[in-house]
Amino acid sequence: MSNRSRTIALVTALVTLIVLTGCNGLSGTHRPATTDGDTKTAARTTIDRKTVRIPDGKPAVVFFFSATCGSCLAAGKAVVKVHRQATDKADFLLVDLDPTEPRTAIETFRARIGDKSLPMVSKGAAELAQAWQVTALSTVVVVDAAGTVTYRVTDAPAADILAAIDEATKQ
């Protein structure tokens, strides 16, 4: 095998690994949150040029995604379902983790999950992911009113997100 062939094979394998890991293709496990209390309130400008503060006096559901992540679509739909049922209990924010995605791709994703009104940010996404220890796409984080992570799961079902909001409300 030539050096060029080995290099191509290695790059292909690495890209495949990154994509599978990023979309949680290698793991179906859910990771429970830690409540370390060091998360700070974050103010961000949405793609619609509105300022949002998460959290803002009540729990918040934050969904980390990429428009090209297949498993993010189902999880995004679960977040939309929860949004429709718990708008009065929690704030919601969608966070695009791919800084190279054009706004049109992000808007298309938002339309595909069924709610074009949910606030969405892309700038500063890496900082939010780091602050709330998000390591995979399609991750839902629930923070209480103080900004402490109370729930962190990849590919979370709607019922679990609703239960996490109720739990964060009690904190």
Secondary structure, DSSP 8 states (H G I E B T S, - for coil): --HHHHHHHHHHHHHHHHHHHHTTTT---------------EEEE-TTS-EEEESSSS-EEEEEE-TT-HHHHHHHHHHHHHHHHHTTT-EEEEEE--TT--HHHHHHHHHHTT-TTS-EE-TTHHHHHHHTT--SSSEEEEE-TTS-EEEEEET--HHHHHHHHHHHHH-
